[in-house]
Amino acid sequence: MAKTPYKPPEQSMLGQVIDSIVLLVLVVASLFLPVAMGLAGGGKIDLAFADKSWGGMQQTPLMQGVWERLGYTTETAAPIISSRFDYSFSLPIFLLTALVILIYFGFLIYFSDKEYREVIAERFDDK
């Protein structure tokens, strides 16, 4: 008995537009939410230098030369040199993020496997 070629279900144009908008909203929300909640960017640390000379700001002669070629003096370069990014992170937040990612991939694999098996059964199982 010859099988008919598999024809997957079609999604309407409205369904595609809604899916696209939902995905766009999710992407924007996932990028904006950590910033809005104050979880992104640890901020800056301002170092205090007792001596505002190149050596006092721990700048080598090569670094001093580059600063001067860029038009900076010790006074104008000091705020830039003393401002450092804070790269510290929270271990509990890191572990929570890892857990959320693992749960998401588990969810994705479970439902993808389920849909895959449904498509295979629809196509190849005898009725």
C-alpha positions as CSV (number, residue, x, y, z in Angstrom):
1,M,0.0,0.0,0.0
2,A,1.5,3.3,-1.1
3,K,1.8,6.0,1.5
4,T,0.8,9.6,0.8
5,P,3.6,12.2,1.1
6,Y,3.7,13.8,4.5
7,K,2.2,17.3,4.5
8,P,2.9,19.2,7.7
9,P,0.3,21.4,9.2
10,E,0.3,25.0,7.9
11,Q,0.3,28.0,10.2
12,S,-1.8,31.0,9.1
13,M,-0.3,34.4,8.4
14,L,-1.8,35.8,11.6
15,G,-0.3,33.0,13.6
16,Q,3.1,33.7,12.1
17,V,2.8,37.5,12.9
18,I,1.7,36.7,16.5
19,D,4.6,34.2,17.0
20,S,7.1,36.8,15.6
21,I,5.8,39.6,17.9
22,V,5.8,37.2,21.0
23,L,9.4,36.2,20.2
24,L,10.4,39.9,19.7
25,V,8.9,40.8,23.0
26,L,10.6,37.9,24.8
27,V,14.0,38.9,23.3
28,V,13.7,42.5,24.3
29,A,12.4,41.6,27.7
30,S,15.2,39.2,28.3
31,L,17.7,41.8,27.4
32,F,16.1,44.7,29.3
33,L,14.9,42.9,32.4
34,P,18.3,42.4,34.0
35,V,19.2,46.0,33.5
36,A,15.8,47.2,34.9
37,M,16.3,44.9,38.0
38,G,19.8,46.2,38.5
39,L,21.4,42.7,37.9
40,A,23.5,43.8,34.9
41,G,26.7,45.6,35.2
42,G,28.4,45.7,38.6
43,G,29.2,49.3,38.3
44,K,32.5,51.1,38.7
45,I,35.0,51.3,41.5
46,D,36.9,54.6,41.9
47,L,40.5,54.1,43.1
48,A,42.0,56.9,45.2
49,F,45.6,57.7,44.3
50,A,47.6,59.7,46.9
51,D,50.0,60.9,44.2
52,K,48.5,62.1,40.9
53,S,51.8,61.6,39.0
54,W,52.2,58.9,36.3
55,G,54.2,56.7,38.7
56,G,51.7,57.3,41.5
57,M,48.9,56.1,39.2
58,Q,50.9,53.0,38.4
59,Q,51.5,54.0,34.8
60,T,54.7,52.7,33.0
61,P,56.7,55.1,30.8
62,L,55.1,53.4,27.8
63,M,51.6,54.0,29.1
64,Q,52.6,57.6,30.0
65,G,53.7,58.1,26.4
66,V,50.5,56.8,25.0
67,W,48.4,59.0,27.3
68,E,50.4,62.0,26.3
69,R,50.1,61.2,22.6
70,L,46.4,61.1,23.1
71,G,46.5,64.6,24.5
72,Y,46.1,63.7,28.2
73,T,47.9,65.2,31.2
74,T,48.1,63.7,34.6
75,E,45.2,65.8,35.7
76,T,42.9,64.9,32.8
77,A,43.9,61.2,32.7
78,A,43.5,60.6,36.5
79,P,39.7,60.3,36.5
80,I,39.9,57.8,33.6
81,I,42.7,55.7,35.2
82,S,41.0,55.7,38.7
83,S,37.6,54.5,37.3
84,R,37.6,50.7,37.1
85,F,34.8,48.3,36.3
86,D,33.7,46.0,39.0
87,Y,33.9,42.4,37.7
88,S,32.7,40.7,40.9
89,F,29.7,38.3,40.7
90,S,27.4,36.6,43.0
91,L,27.7,32.8,43.2
92,P,24.0,32.3,44.2
93,I,22.8,34.3,41.2
94,F,25.2,32.4,38.9
95,L,23.9,29.1,40.2
96,L,20.3,30.3,39.8
97,T,21.0,31.3,36.2
98,A,22.7,27.9,35.5
99,L,19.6,26.2,37.0
100,V,17.2,28.2,34.9
101,I,19.2,27.4,31.8
102,L,19.3,23.6,32.6
103,I,15.5,23.6,33.3
104,Y,14.9,25.4,30.0
105,F,17.0,23.0,28.0
106,G,15.3,20.0,29.8
107,F,11.9,21.5,28.9
108,L,13.0,22.1,25.3
109,I,14.4,18.5,24.9
110,Y,11.3,16.9,26.5
111,F,8.8,18.7,24.3
112,S,10.9,18.5,21.2
113,D,11.2,14.7,21.7
114,K,7.5,14.4,22.2
115,E,6.7,16.4,19.0
116,Y,9.3,14.5,17.0
117,R,7.8,11.2,18.1
118,E,4.3,12.4,17.1
119,V,5.5,13.4,13.6
120,I,7.3,10.1,13.1
121,A,4.2,8.2,14.4
122,E,1.9,10.2,12.1
123,R,4.2,9.6,9.1
124,F,5.3,6.0,9.5
125,D,3.0,4.1,11.8
126,D,0.4,1.9,10.2
127,K,-3.2,2.9,10.9
